[in-house]
Amino acid sequence: MQLLNWMKSKMDKKRQLLFNSNNFLLATSLCFDYVLKNQKKIPLGYLKRVTYISLNIALKLGFSSKELADLCSYCLSSNIALNISEDEKTLCENSSKIVENFEFLTKQQDVLLYQKEHFDGTGLFNKVGEEIPLFSQIIFLSTKLNEKFDFSTFDEEIKQQAIFFVKDNKNTLFSSKIVDTFLELCTSTSFWLDLEDENDILMFIYNTLEDFTAPMDFENILKITRSISKIENSNSKLVEYIDSMSEYYGFDHKDKYTLKIAGSLCKIGKLIIKKELLEKKEPLNKNEIEKIKTYPYYTKKILSNIIGFNDIMQWAIKIQERLDASGYIYSLDAKSLSLKDRLLINLAIYDALTQDKTYRNKYTHKEAIDIMLNESKSGKIDESIVKNIDEVLFDSKNL
């Protein structure tokens, strides 16, 4: 706590925020767990279980505190690109590309690119033996086990099947060093029992890792959060629109960047919802509509667990609110919505209208503004902001 207070006193609060990569990734792991659950029916908590097994192996192998912290980050990012990947090879390639925006404590090469490699060279990229980074070898064993076996509840039969599977693939899928280390862990009953409780896993992670929370420039945090937003929607220009409008309104550096970070994360909760539903061409039924309307709740659930993100969260979770209290999920009214809340609401609408959707073509700038002006006349959104958006974002090529 004293160290944290000291760092707060030293950082430039107008340009920096205290940031911890593993805290951020633990929070966002919820949405990536849902992507995996929706696609492959793997129980929630997958990424934490992968991290738990990997860290236990790394501790046995004598990893340094910085290596442990980085291994945790790579584990929590191991399926980060699943929502935008066609197969395991593109998952590895895309995930590796995304984490280039993250800041690590040690120099590791191609950890996620080679995270599916087989020790005998029969993997996706035909890397053999020690050509495969040690981090990748550890993550592969952990992910393979958690994809093949359900450890969310303790079951002696599943435990024995997992042990047999690892032994049976020694020097084929996995190196003898990784296998032998894992088998040492298997002798402890608590190792298996911890796997069924996410809270126990979280406690283990936080007790194992040294706290590397440090001041980070807003620009670098935005690089990380934008990489997440591109997973949810690669066509969004919301962050660019926020940048333009922040300049127009004369927001200071801190407000401009924290609002951009909020914009990049305001729809992260949509990753919880099945892609098929979000991209459905046919009209949605009432149940489907209500399901989609839950996403700001999950956005809050994720962002509320990130250190220092309270203001960012408060902006991000209000993008579906309306001035007449007809929005969701909190039914806030005009007096509860600040200028920045209203700006983000309007820009989110404009961004959505000017994108192609599976069920309609994109609207031109003029068409989008006309729709928004009608909404403002109904008392739902701020008319003055709509007119400002029209002035600043006007593009004759769009008409």
KEKE-616280 format. One record per residue (C-alpha): residue in three letters; x, y, z. Coordinates in steps of 0.5 Angstrom, whole numbers, padded with zeros to 4 digits, always signed. Layout:
<robas>
ALAXYZ/...
</robas>
This chain:
<robas>
MET+0000+0000+0000/GLN+0006+0005+0002/LEU+0009+0003-0005/LEU+0002+0004-0009/ASN+0002+0011-0005/TRP+0009+0013-0007/MET+0007+0011-0014/LYS+0001+0016-0014/SER+0005+0021-0011/LYS+0010+0021-0017/MET+0006+0020-0023/ASP+0003+0025-0027/LYS-0004+0025-0026/LYS-0006+0029-0032/ARG-0002+0024-0037/GLN-0002+0018-0033/LEU-0006+0012-0030/LEU-0003+0007-0025/PHE-0004+0001-0029/ASN-0003-0007-0028/SER-0003-0011-0034/ASN-0005-0018-0030/ASN-0011-0014-0026/PHE-0013-0011-0033/LEU-0013-0018-0036/LEU-0016-0022-0030/ALA-0022-0017-0031/THR-0023-0018-0038/SER-0022-0025-0038/LEU-0029-0026-0037/CYS-0031-0024-0044/PHE-0026-0028-0047/ASP-0029-0034-0043/TYR-0036-0033-0045/VAL-0033-0033-0052/LEU-0030-0040-0051/LYS-0036-0042-0048/ASN-0041-0040-0053/GLN-0036-0043-0059/LYS-0034-0049-0055/LYS-0038-0050-0049/ILE-0032-0050-0045/PRO-0034-0048-0037/LEU-0033-0041-0035/GLY-0026-0040-0031/TYR-0022-0043-0037/LEU-0017-0037-0037/LYS-0016-0037-0030/ARG-0015-0045-0029/VAL-0010-0045-0035/THR-0006-0039-0031/TYR-0007-0043-0025/ILE-0004-0049-0028/SER+0002-0045-0031/LEU+0004-0041-0025/ASN+0004-0048-0021/ILE+0009-0051-0026/ALA+0013-0044-0027/LEU+0014-0044-0019/LYS+0017-0051-0019/LEU+0022-0049-0025/GLY+0024-0043-0021/PHE+0021-0037-0025/SER+0023-0030-0023/SER+0018-0026-0021/LYS+0018-0022-0027/GLU+0017-0028-0031/LEU+0011-0031-0027/ALA+0008-0024-0028/ASP+0009-0024-0036/LEU+0007-0032-0036/CYS+0000-0030-0032/SER-0001-0024-0038/TYR+0001-0029-0043/CYS-0004-0034-0040/LEU-0010-0029-0040/SER-0009-0027-0047/SER-0008-0034-0050/ASN-0015-0034-0053/ILE-0016-0027-0054/ALA-0017-0027-0061/LEU-0022-0033-0061/ASN-0027-0028-0063/ILE-0024-0026-0070/SER-0020-0033-0072/GLU-0022-0038-0076/ASP-0018-0044-0074/GLU-0012-0045-0069/LYS-0007-0042-0073/THR-0010-0036-0074/LEU-0012-0036-0067/CYS-0004-0036-0065/GLU-0003-0031-0071/ASN-0008-0026-0069/SER-0007-0027-0061/SER+0001-0026-0062/LYS-0001-0019-0066/ILE-0005-0017-0061/VAL-0001-0017-0055/GLU+0005-0013-0059/ASN+0001-0007-0056/PHE+0002-0010-0049/GLU+0008-0008-0044/PHE+0011-0014-0041/LEU+0017-0014-0036/THR+0021-0019-0039/LYS+0023-0021-0047/GLN+0020-0027-0049/GLN+0019-0028-0057/ASP+0013-0031-0060/VAL+0010-0034-0054/LEU+0003-0034-0057/LEU+0005-0035-0064/TYR+0007-0042-0062/GLN+0003-0044-0056/LYS+0000-0050-0060/GLU+0006-0053-0062/HIS+0007-0060-0061/PHE+0014-0062-0058/ASP+0015-0067-0063/GLY+0015-0062-0069/THR+0008-0064-0071/GLY+0004-0058-0069/LEU+0002-0052-0073/PHE+0008-0049-0075/ASN+0013-0055-0074/LYS+0017-0053-0069/VAL+0021-0058-0065/GLY+0023-0059-0058/GLU+0027-0053-0055/GLU+0025-0049-0061/ILE+0019-0048-0058/PRO+0019-0042-0052/LEU+0019-0045-0045/PHE+0013-0040-0044/SER+0009-0043-0050/GLN+0010-0051-0048/ILE+0007-0049-0041/ILE+0001-0046-0044/PHE+0000-0051-0049/LEU+0000-0057-0043/SER-0005-0052-0039/THR-0010-0050-0045/LYS-0010-0057-0048/LEU-0012-0060-0041/ASN-0017-0055-0040/GLU-0020-0056-0047/LYS-0020-0063-0046/PHE-0022-0064-0039/ASP-0027-0060-0034/PHE-0024-0058-0028/SER-0029-0054-0025/THR-0032-0059-0021/PHE-0027-0064-0017/ASP-0028-0071-0020/GLU-0023-0077-0019/GLU-0024-0080-0025/ILE-0023-0074-0029/LYS-0016-0073-0025/GLN-0014-0080-0027/GLN-0016-0079-0034/ALA-0012-0072-0034/ILE-0006-0075-0031/PHE-0006-0081-0036/PHE-0007-0076-0042/VAL-0001-0072-0040/LYS+0004-0079-0039/ASP+0001-0082-0045/ASN+0004-0075-0049/LYS+0011-0075-0046/ASN+0016-0073-0051/THR+0010-0072-0057/LEU+0006-0067-0055/PHE+0009-0065-0049/SER+0017-0065-0046/SER+0019-0069-0041/LYS+0021-0063-0037/ILE+0014-0060-0037/VAL+0011-0067-0036/ASP+0015-0069-0030/THR+0014-0062-0027/PHE+0006-0063-0028/LEU+0006-0070-0025/GLU+0010-0067-0018/LEU+0004-0062-0018/CYS-0001-0068-0018/THR+0001-0071-0012/SER-0003-0065-0008/THR-0010-0066-0007/SER-0011-0058-0006/PHE-0008-0057-0013/TRP-0014-0060-0016/LEU-0019-0057-0011/ASP-0017-0050-0012/LEU-0018-0051-0020/GLU-0026-0052-0018/ASP-0026-0045-0014/GLU-0025-0039-0018/ASN-0024-0035-0012/ASP-0019-0040-0009/ILE-0015-0039-0016/LEU-0015-0031-0016/MET-0013-0031-0009/PHE-0007-0036-0011/ILE-0005-0031-0017/TYR-0005-0025-0013/ASN-0001-0028-0007/THR+0004-0031-0012/LEU+0005-0025-0016/GLU+0009-0019-0014/ASP+0005-0013-0015/PHE+0008-0009-0021/THR+0003-0004-0022/ALA+0006+0002-0025/PRO+0004+0009-0028/MET+0003+0008-0035/ASP+0001+0014-0040/PHE-0006+0014-0043/GLU-0003+0013-0050/ASN+0000+0007-0048/ILE-0007+0004-0044/LEU-0011+0006-0050/LYS-0007+0002-0055/ILE-0008-0004-0050/THR-0016-0002-0050/ARG-0016-0001-0057/SER-0014-0008-0059/ILE-0019-0010-0055/SER-0025-0006-0058/LYS-0022-0009-0065/ILE-0024-0016-0063/GLU-0031-0014-0061/ASN-0032-0009-0067/SER-0026-0008-0072/ASN-0030-0003-0076/SER-0032+0002-0071/LYS-0029+0009-0071/LEU-0032+0011-0064/VAL-0025+0013-0062/GLU-0023+0017-0068/TYR-0030+0021-0067/ILE-0029+0022-0059/ASP-0022+0025-0061/SER-0025+0030-0066/MET-0030+0032-0062/SER-0026+0033-0056/GLU-0021+0037-0060/TYR-0028+0041-0061/TYR-0030+0042-0054/GLY-0023+0043-0052/PHE-0022+0038-0047/ASP-0016+0037-0043/HIS-0011+0031-0045/LYS-0013+0027-0039/ASP-0021+0028-0040/LYS-0020+0027-0048/TYR-0016+0020-0047/THR-0020+0017-0041/LEU-0026+0019-0045/LYS-0023+0015-0051/ILE-0021+0009-0047/ALA-0028+0009-0045/GLY-0030+0009-0052/SER-0026+0003-0054/LEU-0029-0001-0048/CYS-0036+0001-0048/LYS-0038-0005-0052/ILE-0034-0010-0049/GLY-0040-0013-0045/LYS-0042-0015-0052/LEU-0037-0021-0053/ILE-0041-0024-0047/ILE-0047-0025-0052/LYS-0047-0030-0058/LYS-0044-0028-0064/GLU-0050-0031-0068/LEU-0055-0027-0064/LEU-0051-0020-0065/GLU-0050-0022-0073/LYS-0057-0025-0074/LYS-0060-0022-0080/GLU-0068-0024-0079/PRO-0072-0019-0074/LEU-0070-0021-0066/ASN-0076-0023-0062/LYS-0077-0020-0055/ASN-0072-0025-0051/GLU-0067-0024-0056/ILE-0067-0016-0056/GLU-0067-0017-0048/LYS-0061-0021-0048/ILE-0057-0016-0052/LYS-0059-0010-0048/THR-0056-0014-0042/TYR-0049-0012-0045/PRO-0048-0006-0041/TYR-0049-0010-0035/TYR-0043-0014-0037/THR-0039-0008-0039/LYS-0039-0006-0032/LYS-0038-0012-0029/ILE-0031-0012-0033/LEU-0029-0005-0032/SER-0031-0005-0024/ASN-0025-0010-0023/ILE-0020-0006-0026/ILE-0016-0001-0022/GLY-0016+0006-0023/PHE-0022+0005-0028/ASN-0028+0008-0024/ASP-0029+0015-0029/ILE-0028+0011-0035/MET-0033+0005-0033/GLN-0038+0011-0031/TRP-0038+0014-0038/ALA-0037+0007-0041/ILE-0044+0004-0038/LYS-0048+0009-0040/ILE-0048+0009-0048/GLN-0055+0006-0048/GLU-0058+0011-0043/ARG-0063+0017-0046/LEU-0065+0024-0043/ASP-0072+0022-0042/ALA-0070+0016-0038/SER-0072+0011-0044/GLY-0065+0008-0044/TYR-0062+0002-0041/ILE-0060-0001-0037/TYR-0061+0004-0031/SER-0066+0008-0034/LEU-0062+0015-0032/ASP-0065+0021-0034/ALA-0062+0028-0037/LYS-0060+0031-0030/SER-0056+0024-0029/LEU-0052+0025-0035/SER-0046+0030-0036/LEU-0044+0033-0042/LYS-0039+0027-0043/ASP-0044+0022-0042/ARG-0048+0025-0047/LEU-0043+0026-0052/LEU-0041+0019-0052/ILE-0048+0017-0052/ASN-0049+0021-0059/LEU-0042+0019-0062/ALA-0044+0011-0060/ILE-0051+0012-0064/TYR-0047+0016-0070/ASP-0042+0010-0070/ALA-0047+0005-0070/LEU-0051+0008-0076/THR-0045+0009-0080/GLN-0043+0002-0080/ASP-0045-0004-0085/LYS-0049-0009-0081/THR-0051-0016-0083/TYR-0059-0013-0083/ARG-0058-0007-0086/ASN-0053-0002-0090/LYS-0050+0004-0087/TYR-0053+0010-0087/THR-0049+0016-0090/HIS-0047+0022-0085/LYS-0053+0026-0087/GLU-0058+0020-0086/ALA-0055+0019-0079/ILE-0055+0026-0077/ASP-0063+0026-0079/ILE-0064+0020-0075/MET-0061+0023-0069/LEU-0064+0030-0070/ASN-0071+0026-0070/GLU-0069+0023-0064/SER-0067+0029-0060/LYS-0074+0032-0062/SER-0077+0026-0058/GLY-0073+0028-0052/LYS-0068+0022-0052/ILE-0061+0025-0054/ASP-0058+0032-0054/GLU-0060+0036-0060/SER-0054+0041-0059/ILE-0049+0035-0059/VAL-0052+0032-0065/LYS-0051+0039-0069/ASN-0044+0040-0067/ILE-0043+0033-0069/ASP-0046+0035-0076/GLU-0041+0040-0076/VAL-0035+0037-0074/LEU-0035+0030-0077/PHE-0039+0033-0084/ASP-0036+0029-0090/SER-0038+0031-0097/LYS-0036+0024-0100/ASN-0041+0021-0095/LEU-0047+0025-0098/
</robas>
